[in-house]
Amino acid sequence: MTIEDHYGDYSEIFYQSKNGDIVINKETSEIGIIEKSWTRINVKTEKIDSTDLYNFATKAGYNSNIKLYRIKRKLEVMDINKIEKLFNEKKIELILDYRN
C-alpha cells in the first residue's frame, strides 16, 4: 500500500515531516513526537507509546487541525503553550499547518 493510499489527505504531513518533529492535533490538544519509517509515521505521545499518524490526526473526527514543528533542541516538557512561545521567539520552525 502506498503512502497516498494509507494517509490520503494526510500524505503531505508524511512528506514534510522528519524524525523528532513535534506534531500537535489542535482539535484534541494532543502533542506528539514523529517517529518516521520509509512507509509509516508513528506518533509518540505522553499517553500512548506509539500510534499511527492517521489515528492521531483523526481522533476527533475526519476534520482536523494539525501543526508540525521542527525543533533545534530537545524539549523537556511537551506543553502547547511552551511550544507556541518557542515559535513566537523563533526558536522552532513551523513546517506545516494542515487543516481539512
BELRAVEN-V420460 format. One record per backbone hydrogen bond with DSSP energy under -1.0 kcal/mol. NH is the residue of the N-H (numbers start at 1). CO is the residue of the C=O. E is the energy in kcal/mol with one decimal. If there is no record, write none. Layout:
nh: (NH NH)
co: (CO CO)
e: (E E)
This chain:
nh: (6 7 8 10 11 14 15 16 17 20 21 22 23 24 25 26 29 30 32 33 34 35 37 42 43 44 45 51 53 56 57 58 61 66 67 68 69 70 83 84 85 86 87 88 89 90 91 93 95 96 98 100)
co: (2 3 4 7 8 10 11 12 13 34 18 69 32 67 30 65 25 25 23 44 21 42 40 35 51 33 48 43 41 52 53 54 58 98 24 96 22 93 79 80 81 82 83 84 85 87 86 70 68 68 66 64)
e: (-2.2 -3.1 -1.9 -2.6 -1.9 -1.3 -2.3 -2.2 -1.7 -2.8 -2.1 -2.5 -2.7 -2.8 -2.5 -2.8 -1.7 -1.2 -2.6 -2.3 -2.7 -2.8 -3.1 -3.0 -3.5 -2.5 -2.7 -1.4 -2.3 -2.2 -3.0 -1.9 -1.6 -2.9 -2.4 -2.8 -3.3 -2.7 -2.5 -2.6 -2.1 -2.4 -2.2 -2.5 -2.0 -1.7 -3.0 -2.3 -3.0 -1.5 -3.2 -1.7)
